[in-house]
């Protein structure tokens, strides 16, 4: 029983580390902090370090509230639909993302060809 608890604890630590690594290496995360995030910190600094502290606390609390709402919606929403319907929704959303990607790649390609001519 003890080894099972220790294994579970190690697994949770590994998940937390994986989540931190994914966030830190996400290019959108880096771009957000390099642009919008940095400007928000600059503006909050006009009130001194207390302004930066309030910005940080507000930012962390907003993340917590947002992700709590999302995880609650997913856990409760999953109970409202069948596994088959859930799979079809995921498949349709996947197809939509692939189609959107093809559209953006095609648009970018046309723009590049137009710039060359």
Secondary structure, DSSP 8 states (H G I E B T S, - for coil): -HHHHHHHHHHHHHHHHHHHHHHHH-HHHHHHIIIIIHHHHHHHGGG-HHHHHHHHHHHHHHHHHHHHHHHHHHHHHHTTS-HHHHHHHHHHHHHHHHHHHHHHHHHHHHHHHHHH-
